[in-house]
Amino acid sequence: MSHAVLVRQTGGPEVLAYEEYDPGPPAAGAARVKVSASGVNFIDVYFRTGLYPADLPIVVGREGAGTVEAVGSGVEGLSPGDRVCWAMVPGSYAEVANVPADSLIAVPSGVPDEAAAAVMLQGMTAHYLVHATRPAVAGDTALVHAAAGGVGLLLIQMLKREGVRVIGTCSTAEKAALAMAAGADQIINYTTDDFVDAVTGWTAGRGVDVVYDSVGESTFEGSLRSLKPRGMMVLFGQSSGPVPSFDLNRLNPLGSLFVTRPSLVHYMRDRAELELRAGAVLSAVADGSLRVRIGQRFALTDAAEAHRALEGRRTSGKVILVG
Ligand SMILES: NC(=O)c1ccc[n+]([C@@H]2O[C@H](COP(=O)([O-])OP(=O)(O)OC[C@H]3O[C@@H](n4cnc5c(N)ncnc54)[C@H](OP(=O)(O)O)[C@@H]3O)[C@@H](O)[C@H]2O)c1
């Protein structure tokens, strides 16, 4: 019997239950995949706590990589033995998962399953932030919060490739070193220093062109004050908590700012867009131009520990679960 990590009632990490679970044969249009690695993402925390609602029970996780065991009727171009990966499909904290075939991407040879599972969700997120939400302009300056996080380290590399100057924030000297190694130009510890003052000084009072804010509640106000007139606030997460309701009229005196709250699902709307983003990310990993740092590996049985580490700010880069 295979196993999976389920949530039967929302709550703290302790509600993550490792149980016997088998998804059965694949339905029409789906493939049964033996999972070799599952990506851990903050969105998994939101489903576990109930911040994002779901019909319970759920198998947690929405990113992984593995090997096709069987395909359902109507599936073409996939065979048992193929190595595949996916993102934004529920049910990946598992030894076996049934995944819609149109969500599966072939893992390029030379890219280990762990790297594919580590880079799909956060890599495609960094890709749409840099290339679609606000197409990067060489010479611009960006502020990236949680710069040593899973998205953060990938976002820095992609921005630098486009010629953007990157100012990053993080909470420790170790994380600062990782963000600098990824290419950040300046790093500020936002738990000990005022990042708005630092940005003001480093941009000679002009402010940054764009802020990528995945931290939310604790950074949002400072992020707005770090922008230059007509700059763009990209609020794409809430690791410190949700941003309270906001009066849009405030954007005017702050400098006619733009604000967006994007999600990956809206930037992989169809198969073509999924292939574009996944292809760009995986080929960059394959040719070595994008480095994915797996900071922590946990056994599937220790999913609760992985969540404690992620929520406790004790992680850097990517966290994965392995069988
Ligand atoms: N909208 C989208 O399409 C999309 C896609 C992927 C991820 N996201 C969001 O992006 C955010 C980052 O996701 P991730 O998986 O890459 O996580 P992560 O950045 O690897 O981990 C979260 C980091 O946030 C920082 N943080 C600041 N205040 C925190 C607090 N009070 N509690 C916990 N962490 C805090 C910590 O870094 P420091 O210790 O350096 O402060 C922590 O390591 C999440 O909010 C996630 O939901 C959004």
The ligand as an SDF file (V2000), in Angstrom:
LIG
                    3D

 48 52  0  0  0  0  0  0  0  0999 V2000
    1.2970   34.4610   -6.2850 N   0  0  0  0  0  0  0  0  0  0  0  0
    2.0020   33.4260   -6.7560 C   0  0  0  0  0  0  0  0  0  0  0  0
    1.9010   33.0730   -7.9260 O   0  0  0  0  0  0  0  0  0  0  0  0
    2.9460   32.7330   -5.8150 C   0  0  0  0  0  0  0  0  0  0  0  0
    3.6910   31.6200   -6.2540 C   0  0  0  0  0  0  0  0  0  0  0  0
    4.6290   31.0600   -5.3830 C   0  0  0  0  0  0  0  0  0  0  0  0
    4.7660   31.5670   -4.1000 C   0  0  0  0  0  0  0  0  0  0  0  0
    3.9770   32.6080   -3.7110 N   0  0  0  0  0  0  0  0  0  0  0  0
    4.0980   33.1840   -2.3800 C   0  0  0  0  0  0  0  0  0  0  0  0
    5.3870   33.6530   -2.2030 O   0  0  0  0  0  0  0  0  0  0  0  0
    5.7180   33.5610   -0.8130 C   0  0  0  0  0  0  0  0  0  0  0  0
    7.0450   32.8690   -0.6900 C   0  0  0  0  0  0  0  0  0  0  0  0
    6.8480   31.5190   -1.0400 O   0  0  0  0  0  0  0  0  0  0  0  0
    8.0380   30.4880   -0.9580 P   0  0  0  0  0  0  0  0  0  0  0  0
    7.4070   29.1550   -1.0380 O   0  0  0  0  0  0  0  0  0  0  0  0
    9.1070   30.8590   -1.9240 O   0  0  0  0  0  0  0  0  0  0  0  0
    8.5470   30.6940    0.5290 O   0  0  0  0  0  0  0  0  0  0  0  0
    9.9530   31.2740    1.0200 P   0  0  0  0  0  0  0  0  0  0  0  0
   10.1210   32.6470    0.4710 O   0  0  0  0  0  0  0  0  0  0  0  0
   10.9850   30.2600    0.7340 O   0  0  0  0  0  0  0  0  0  0  0  0
    9.7480   31.2850    2.5590 O   0  0  0  0  0  0  0  0  0  0  0  0
    9.1060   32.3490    3.1670 C   0  0  0  0  0  0  0  0  0  0  0  0
   10.0920   33.3910    3.6370 C   0  0  0  0  0  0  0  0  0  0  0  0
    9.3640   34.5620    3.9500 O   0  0  0  0  0  0  0  0  0  0  0  0
   10.0900   35.2860    4.8900 C   0  0  0  0  0  0  0  0  0  0  0  0
    9.2200   35.7630    5.9690 N   0  0  0  0  0  0  0  0  0  0  0  0
    9.1150   37.0420    6.3710 C   0  0  0  0  0  0  0  0  0  0  0  0
    8.2720   37.1400    7.3860 N   0  0  0  0  0  0  0  0  0  0  0  0
    7.8500   35.9030    7.6700 C   0  0  0  0  0  0  0  0  0  0  0  0
    6.9880   35.3820    8.6620 C   0  0  0  0  0  0  0  0  0  0  0  0
    6.3750   36.1550    9.5680 N   0  0  0  0  0  0  0  0  0  0  0  0
    6.7610   34.0400    8.6900 N   0  0  0  0  0  0  0  0  0  0  0  0
    7.3390   33.2410    7.7810 C   0  0  0  0  0  0  0  0  0  0  0  0
    8.1900   33.6900    6.8230 N   0  0  0  0  0  0  0  0  0  0  0  0
    8.4420   35.0110    6.7690 C   0  0  0  0  0  0  0  0  0  0  0  0
   11.1760   34.3700    5.4330 C   0  0  0  0  0  0  0  0  0  0  0  0
   12.4280   34.8090    4.9190 O   0  0  0  0  0  0  0  0  0  0  0  0
   13.3780   35.7090    5.8840 P   0  0  0  0  0  0  0  0  0  0  0  0
   13.7250   34.8180    7.0340 O   0  0  0  0  0  0  0  0  0  0  0  0
   14.5330   36.0580    5.0450 O   0  0  0  0  0  0  0  0  0  0  0  0
   12.5310   36.8790    6.2950 O   0  0  0  0  0  0  0  0  0  0  0  0
   10.8190   33.0140    4.9030 C   0  0  0  0  0  0  0  0  0  0  0  0
   11.9400   32.1950    4.7260 O   0  0  0  0  0  0  0  0  0  0  0  0
    4.5530   32.8940   -0.1220 C   0  0  0  0  0  0  0  0  0  0  0  0
    3.7280   33.8720    0.4350 O   0  0  0  0  0  0  0  0  0  0  0  0
    3.8530   32.2080   -1.2610 C   0  0  0  0  0  0  0  0  0  0  0  0
    2.5110   31.9970   -1.0320 O   0  0  0  0  0  0  0  0  0  0  0  0
    3.0820   33.1850   -4.5420 C   0  0  0  0  0  0  0  0  0  0  0  0
  1  2  1  0
  2  3  2  0
  2  4  1  0
  4  5  1  0
  4 48  2  0
  5  6  2  0
  6  7  1  0
  7  8  2  0
  8  9  1  0
  8 48  1  0
  9 10  1  0
  9 46  1  0
 10 11  1  0
 11 12  1  0
 11 44  1  0
 12 13  1  0
 13 14  1  0
 14 15  2  0
 14 16  1  0
 14 17  1  0
 17 18  1  0
 18 19  2  0
 18 20  1  0
 18 21  1  0
 21 22  1  0
 22 23  1  0
 23 24  1  0
 23 42  1  0
 24 25  1  0
 25 26  1  0
 25 36  1  0
 26 27  1  0
 26 35  1  0
 27 28  2  0
 28 29  1  0
 29 30  1  0
 29 35  2  0
 30 31  1  0
 30 32  2  0
 32 33  1  0
 33 34  2  0
 34 35  1  0
 36 37  1  0
 36 42  1  0
 37 38  1  0
 38 39  2  0
 38 40  1  0
 38 41  1  0
 42 43  1  0
 44 45  1  0
 44 46  1  0
 46 47  1  0
M  CHG  2   8   1  16  -1
M  END
$$$$
